[in-house]
Amino acid sequence: MEKQTKTEKKETKTADAGLTILIRISGMVKVNEKIENTLHRLKLRRKYSAVVVDASDKQIKGMIDKVKHYIAYGPIDEKVLVKLIGDRAKNIEGDKRELKIDAEKVAKDLIAGKKLSELGLKPFFRLHPPRKGIKSKLQYPKGVLGNNKKDINKLVEKML
């Protein structure tokens, strides 16, 4: 039986297979400059904006660990991803043209490894504040900050 180092244990603990959704919960007031910079790099520039990333990337994992007290994140189901793309996806050019998206095709392309910007869509989603509210100052399981695991899908549906 081989011994695992602390870093190996940590990597296996935070390793999420597939796509992960990140939702910015906290606002912009009194946020540390380094954390604000990391949120901007993740394209989480406003409250209640969301991005879909591949959490198996080591650099993305480090950025998520850095801002976990300001965001809610977790693995997203394909059904919720299709609904999110269908309801909230926007063209890169803006809202000037009619947007006709095959949400299921876009979701399959995302799962296959493509990015939203490659598909002609904005790389982030703007969501509504959650219906019936959330506990935005507490860590999961009492609140919504941090890794929400499978409960992130419920949160996304409350915000559509």
N, C-alpha and C positions, 0 to 999 in steps of 0.2 A: 504494500500500500504506500503510495507516494504522498509526501506532505505537500500541501498547497501553501504558497506564500500569501500574505495578506492582500497583495495587489491582485493575485489570481482569483482569490475569493471575491474581491470587490468587483472584478470584471465579470465574473459569472453571475454575480448578483444583479448587476445593472444591465446585463445583456438582454436586449429585447429583440426578438425576431420580427422582421417585417417593418412596416411603417409605424411611426410614432407621431402623434399630433401634440403640438405645443400650443398652449393658449395663455396669453399674458393676462394675468388677473389684477396685479397691482398697477397703480397709476404712475405718473411721472414725478411726483413731488418727493423730494428728499431721497432720490435714488443715487447711490454711489456712481461716480463717473465710469469706473471700470465695468460695473454691472450694466449700466446704460449702454456702453459701447458693445458689450456682448449681446444685449437684447437687440440692438440695431443690426448687428451682423447676422442674427437669426431672423431678421425681418419682422420683429415683434416691436414695432415702433409706437403702437397705440394700445390703450386698454381694450381688451376683448378682441384682439387680433389673433389669428391662428395661422400656423404653418404646419405642413406635413413634411417630416424629414425621415431619413433612414438612420435609425439609432445604432446600427452596427458600426458606423463610422466612429473611429476613436476620438477625433477632434470634436464631433458633435456631442459625444458623450461628455467630454470635458466641459463644453459650453453649457450643457444642460445641468451638470452638477454645480456649476458656478451660479446659475440663476434660478435654482430650484425653489428658492423662497419667494419668487416673484411670478412663477408660472405654474400651471397645472399641465401635466403631461401623462401620456400612457399610450399603449398600443391601440390603434384604431381598427375596428372591424370593417370589412369590405362593404357591407350594407350601409353603414353610417357614412363611409367615405363617398359612396355613390350619391347619397342624399345631400351631403355637404357640397359636393361639386355641382350637383344639379341646382341647388338653391343659391349658393353664394359665390360661384366662380365668376370672374370678370376677365374680359379681354385685356391684353397689354395696352392696346390703343385707347382704352377707356370705354365708356358706355355709348359712344357715337353710333356704333353699328349694332344691329340686332345680334345677340349672342345665341348661337345654336350649337349646343354642346351635346355630344353623346357621352353622358356621364359614366356609363358602364365601361366604354372604351377607354376613356381618360383614366378611370380608376385602375383598369388592368395595365395600362401603360405605366402608371405610377408604381404599381406593385412590381412590374418588370424592371424598374430601375430608372425610368425617365424622370425628368423634372418638369414642373408645371410651366416654367418659362420656355422649355423646348417645345411644349404643346401649344404655345401661343396664349397662355393664361398668366395672370398675375401670380407671383409666387406666394401670396398670402391670401387669407380670407378675413373679411371683417364680419364679426358676429354680433348679434344683439346681446344686451345684458341678459343673464339667465332668468327665465320665468320662475316666479316664486322664490327668487333670491338664492344666495349661497353664503357660506361662512368664509369670507375672503381673507381673514387674518389668521386662520388656523391651518396647520398642516393636516394632510390626509391621515387618518380616517375621520377626524372630527370636523375638518374643513375641506377645502379643495386644493390647497397649495401642495406642490410636490408630485410624487408619482401616484397617480390615481388608479393604476393598473386597469382592470376592465371597466371600472366605473366612469372612466373618461367618456365612454360612449353615451352614457346617460346625460352627462354634462353638455356634450356637444348637441344632443337633441333638444335640451332645454334652451340652448342658445340659437337654434335655427329659426 
